[in-house]
Amino acid sequence: MKFTATERMAPHSMPDSDEYFHRPPDPLPERWQENTMLAAWNIDEGHGFLVHTKRWPAKGDHEAHIIVFVDGVASSAILHRPTGNTLRINDEIPELLFEPEVPWSRWRLCAEIAGAGGVGPHGFLAHAPKGDTIGAIDIVMESDLPVADFNAALAEWADTLTAAGSHSHNSAQAHYEQGGRWFGTLRVGDRTVKTSGLFVRDHSWGERVERGFDSGVFWTASSLDNGNIFCNAIGFPQPDGSAIGTGILVNRDGAFLTSKVGGRFTPRPGLLSYDRSELTYGFDTPVVLTGETHVHVPKYLPGSGFRRYDNNAISRVRIGDHVGIGCLEWAAVLEKHQADDLDRLLEEA
């Protein structure tokens, strides 16, 4: 892969404290949130997990989706815990510990839930707050890569959407992402495995305002080459087949940025609906990532937008001879009857 000098990003300047939670501003904006996402998989063995947290101080709520797969069998739960005056996730969500041992390069993640086994309505996971199937994670994550600093890129993306007159919008926030390797143990039910693989993660904080997701948006974080390459193309597809978005690729030489991205999902984008993906990065020397879906891991996110869902296609991805895993997400809006089914299940629980 070759990149020009103008495509190279400056090294990130975030302090080590950005690896932890942040104090929200005072006065507190209604939609100020802090979110983390981790997806880690061993596709060959069928083991992996996805964790997503949303800390929303104005609502006094810290939400966590925890989804664990062993041998292709899932245990999952959606948790809601009250927020407090803390900067550690484990203080608010006792079922989950995630914090850096060495900022930017090594982390410990432990979780244990009494989760729902299998999948829920319309194929969703983390569809209930509890169940009778234990799901547990005890792993170490490592990375040799610099983080992908999406702060300026997402701000430019938001401005471009506004200038284009798009009804879609995603507000600028502090946001970084990273890929690497992981190893440790996973458990679902009575089955515990020692395993390893690749991961992607992100961390964002600020006022989160999202709208116009009914037409769909893609987010495609991927880790390749034993964790030595990370990339993510993000975009809102447009009627003419183009996309308004941003893409960053990171390797040991640094981070590289393009505003020219494209995404194709076959047979079609949507909920549980694509088994192949192709992402394009319009660098001076273009980069093409292809993906073959291993398992769909959809989650319901009404707190992020009206009837909003993320369909996370955990995929085997490739750029030339470089292979790895990707969380190739299509985010959009559920039909009313689908959202009603999920809302009813959560309310009953």
C-alpha positions in Angstrom: 0.0 0.0 0.0 1.2 3.5 -1.0 0.1 6.8 0.3 0.9 10.4 -0.5 2.2 13.0 1.9 -1.1 14.8 1.9 -3.0 11.6 2.9 -0.8 11.2 6.0 -2.4 12.3 9.3 -0.5 14.0 12.0 0.2 11.8 15.1 -2.6 11.9 17.6 -2.2 14.3 20.5 -4.7 12.8 22.9 -3.6 12.5 26.5 -3.5 9.1 28.3 -6.5 10.2 30.3 -8.7 10.0 27.2 -8.5 6.2 27.6 -10.8 6.6 30.6 -14.2 8.1 31.1 -14.7 11.9 31.0 -16.5 14.3 33.2 -19.4 15.8 31.2 -19.6 19.5 30.8 -21.5 21.8 33.3 -24.2 22.6 32.5 -24.9 19.1 31.3 -26.2 18.8 27.7 -29.2 16.6 27.3 -27.6 14.3 24.6 -24.0 14.2 26.0 -22.9 10.6 25.9 -19.8 8.4 26.2 -19.7 5.2 24.2 -17.3 2.3 23.8 -17.5 -0.6 21.4 -15.3 -3.8 21.2 -15.6 -6.6 18.7 -13.2 -9.5 19.0 -13.3 -12.7 17.1 -11.7 -16.0 16.1 -13.6 -16.7 13.0 -11.9 -20.1 12.3 -13.1 -21.4 15.7 -16.4 -19.6 16.0 -15.5 -17.8 19.2 -15.8 -14.1 19.9 -17.7 -11.3 21.6 -19.1 -7.8 21.1 -19.5 -5.3 23.9 -21.1 -1.9 23.5 -21.6 0.6 26.3 -23.5 3.9 26.3 -23.1 6.2 29.4 -25.8 8.9 29.3 -25.5 11.1 32.4 -28.6 13.3 31.7 -30.7 10.2 31.9 -28.7 8.7 34.8 -28.3 5.5 32.7 -25.3 3.4 31.8 -26.3 0.8 29.2 -24.2 -2.2 28.1 -24.8 -4.8 25.4 -22.7 -7.9 26.2 -22.7 -10.7 23.6 -20.5 -13.8 23.8 -20.1 -16.6 21.3 -18.4 -20.0 21.9 -18.6 -22.6 19.1 -21.1 -20.4 17.4 -23.5 -20.5 20.4 -24.4 -17.1 22.0 -25.2 -15.8 25.4 -26.2 -12.1 25.6 -27.8 -9.4 27.8 -28.6 -5.8 27.7 -27.9 -4.1 31.1 -29.0 -0.8 32.5 -27.2 0.5 35.6 -27.4 4.0 37.2 -24.6 6.5 36.6 -22.5 7.9 39.5 -19.6 10.1 40.1 -16.9 7.8 38.7 -14.5 7.4 35.9 -14.3 3.6 36.0 -16.8 1.4 34.1 -16.7 -1.3 36.7 -18.0 1.1 39.4 -21.2 1.5 37.5 -21.5 -1.9 35.7 -20.3 -4.6 38.2 -20.7 -7.2 35.4 -18.0 -5.5 33.3 -14.4 -4.5 33.8 -12.5 -2.8 31.0 -9.6 -0.5 31.5 -6.1 0.0 30.2 -3.1 -1.6 31.8 -0.9 0.5 29.5 -2.8 3.3 27.7 -3.1 2.9 23.9 -1.4 -0.6 23.9 -2.7 -3.1 26.5 -6.0 -3.6 28.2 -7.8 -6.1 30.4 -11.4 -7.1 29.8 -13.5 -9.2 32.1 -17.3 -9.7 32.0 -19.8 -12.2 33.3 -23.6 -12.2 32.6 -26.5 -14.6 33.2 -27.6 -14.0 29.7 -30.3 -15.2 27.2 -29.2 -18.1 25.1 -29.5 -18.0 21.3 -31.1 -15.2 19.3 -34.2 -13.1 20.0 -36.9 -11.7 17.8 -35.9 -10.8 14.3 -32.4 -12.3 14.9 -31.4 -9.7 17.5 -29.0 -10.3 20.4 -28.8 -8.6 23.7 -32.5 -8.6 23.5 -33.2 -9.3 27.2 -31.6 -8.2 30.5 -31.0 -11.7 31.8 -31.5 -15.4 31.2 -30.2 -18.8 32.3 -27.1 -19.1 30.1 -23.8 -17.9 31.5 -21.6 -15.8 29.2 -18.1 -14.8 30.4 -15.0 -13.0 29.0 -11.5 -12.9 30.5 -9.0 -11.6 28.0 -6.1 -9.3 27.4 -6.0 -7.0 24.4 -2.8 -5.7 22.8 -1.9 -3.3 20.0 1.2 -2.0 18.3 -0.7 0.5 16.2 -1.3 4.2 16.7 -5.0 5.0 17.2 -7.1 6.3 14.3 -8.1 9.8 15.4 -11.5 10.5 13.9 -12.1 13.9 15.6 -11.5 16.2 12.6 -12.6 13.6 10.1 -16.1 13.3 11.6 -16.4 17.1 12.0 -15.7 17.5 8.3 -18.2 14.7 7.5 -20.9 16.4 9.5 -20.2 19.7 7.7 -20.3 18.0 4.3 -23.7 16.4 5.0 -25.0 19.8 6.0 -23.6 21.5 2.9 -25.0 18.8 0.6 -28.5 19.4 2.1 -28.7 15.8 3.3 -31.5 15.0 5.8 -28.9 12.5 7.4 -26.7 13.8 10.2 -24.2 12.5 12.6 -22.8 15.1 15.1 -19.0 15.6 15.5 -17.6 14.1 18.7 -14.3 13.2 20.2 -13.7 9.8 18.7 -10.9 7.3 18.2 -10.5 3.7 17.1 -7.9 1.0 17.1 -7.2 -2.6 16.1 -5.0 -5.3 17.5 -4.8 -8.8 19.0 -6.4 -10.5 22.0 -6.1 -13.8 23.9 -7.8 -15.4 26.9 -10.9 -17.4 27.8 -14.5 -17.2 26.8 -17.4 -19.1 28.2 -21.0 -19.8 27.1 -23.0 -22.1 29.3 -20.9 -25.1 30.4 -18.4 -24.6 27.5 -15.1 -22.7 28.3 -12.5 -22.2 25.6 -9.0 -20.7 25.6 -8.6 -18.8 22.4 -7.2 -15.7 20.6 -7.9 -13.5 17.6 -8.1 -9.9 16.4 -10.2 -7.0 17.7 -11.5 -3.6 16.8 -12.5 -1.0 19.3 -13.8 2.6 19.5 -14.3 5.2 22.1 -16.3 8.5 21.7 -17.7 11.2 23.9 -19.7 14.4 23.4 -23.1 15.5 22.2 -24.6 12.7 20.1 -27.2 13.8 17.6 -28.1 11.3 14.9 -30.9 11.5 12.4 -31.9 10.4 8.9 -30.6 6.8 9.4 -33.7 5.4 7.5 -31.6 5.4 4.3 -28.7 3.5 6.1 -25.1 4.2 7.0 -22.1 1.9 7.0 -19.3 1.6 9.6 -16.7 -1.0 8.8 -13.9 -1.3 11.4 -11.4 -4.0 10.5 -8.2 -5.5 11.8 -5.8 -7.4 9.5 -2.3 -8.8 9.2 -2.1 -10.0 12.8 -3.2 -6.6 14.0 -0.7 -4.6 12.0 -3.4 -2.9 9.9 -6.6 -1.2 11.0 -9.1 0.5 8.8 -12.6 1.9 8.8 -14.7 3.4 6.0 -17.8 5.2 7.3 -20.4 6.7 5.0 -24.0 7.6 4.1 -24.8 6.2 0.6 -26.3 8.8 -1.8 -28.9 8.3 -4.5 -26.3 8.5 -7.2 -24.4 5.6 -5.8 -21.6 7.7 -4.2 -21.2 8.1 -0.4 -20.6 11.0 1.9 -18.1 9.8 4.5 -14.6 9.3 5.7 -12.0 6.6 5.8 -8.8 6.0 7.8 -6.2 3.3 7.4 -3.5 2.8 10.0 -0.4 0.6 9.7 3.0 0.7 11.4 4.0 3.7 9.2 1.2 5.9 10.5 -2.4 6.9 9.8 -3.8 7.9 6.4 -7.1 9.7 5.6 -9.4 10.0 2.7 -12.9 11.5 2.3 -13.6 9.3 -0.8 -15.2 6.1 0.4 -17.7 3.6 -1.0 -19.6 0.6 0.3 -21.4 -2.3 -1.4 -23.3 -5.0 0.5 -24.5 -8.1 -1.4 -27.3 -9.2 -2.0 -28.5 -6.0 -0.2 -27.7 -3.9 2.8 -30.0 -4.3 5.8 -30.9 -6.6 8.7 -29.2 -10.1 8.3 -29.3 -9.5 4.6 -25.7 -9.4 3.2 -23.1 -12.2 3.0 -20.5 -10.2 1.1 -19.2 -6.7 1.4 -16.8 -4.4 -0.5 -15.4 -1.2 0.9 -13.3 1.2 -1.2 -10.9 3.9 0.1 -10.2 6.5 -2.6 -6.5 7.2 -1.8 -4.3 8.2 -4.7 -3.5 4.5 -4.9 -7.0 3.0 -4.1 -7.5 0.4 -1.4 -10.3 -2.2 -1.6 -11.4 -4.3 1.3 -13.6 -7.3 0.7 -15.5 -9.2 3.4 -17.4 -12.6 3.7 -19.9 -12.6 6.5 -19.3 -15.2 9.3 -22.1 -14.3 11.6 -24.6 -11.4 11.9 -24.7 -9.8 15.4 -27.5 -7.2 15.3 -28.3 -5.0 18.3 -31.1 -2.6 18.9 -30.1 1.0 19.8 -33.2 3.2 20.2 -31.2 5.5 22.5 -29.0 6.5 19.5 -32.0 7.3 17.2 -35.6 6.5 16.4 -36.0 2.7 16.0 -32.2 2.6 15.2 -30.4 -0.7 14.9 -26.8 -1.8 14.0 -26.4 -5.0 11.9 -22.8 -6.0 12.8 -21.6 -8.5 10.2 -18.6 -10.2 11.7 -16.6 -11.0 8.6 -13.4 -12.5 7.3 -11.9 -9.5 5.5 -9.1 -9.2 2.9 -6.9 -6.4 1.4 -4.7 -8.0 -1.2 -2.7 -10.7 0.7 -3.6 -9.2 4.1 -6.4 -11.0 5.9 -8.3 -10.5 9.2 -11.6 -9.8 10.8 -14.1 -6.9 10.3 -17.2 -5.7 12.0 -18.9 -4.6 8.8 -21.9 -2.7 10.2 -25.0 -1.4 8.4 -27.0 0.9 10.6 -30.6 1.9 9.8 -34.1 2.0 11.1 -36.4 -0.9 11.9 -39.9 -1.4 10.7 -42.5 -0.4 13.3 -43.6 -3.9 14.1 -40.0 -5.1 14.6 -39.3 -2.2 17.0 -42.6 -2.9 18.8 -41.6 -6.5 19.3 -38.2 -5.6 20.8 -39.7 -2.8 22.9 -42.4 -5.1 24.3 -39.8 -7.8 25.2 -37.6 -5.3 27.1 -40.6 -3.7 28.9 -41.9 -7.1 30.0 -38.5 -8.1 31.3 
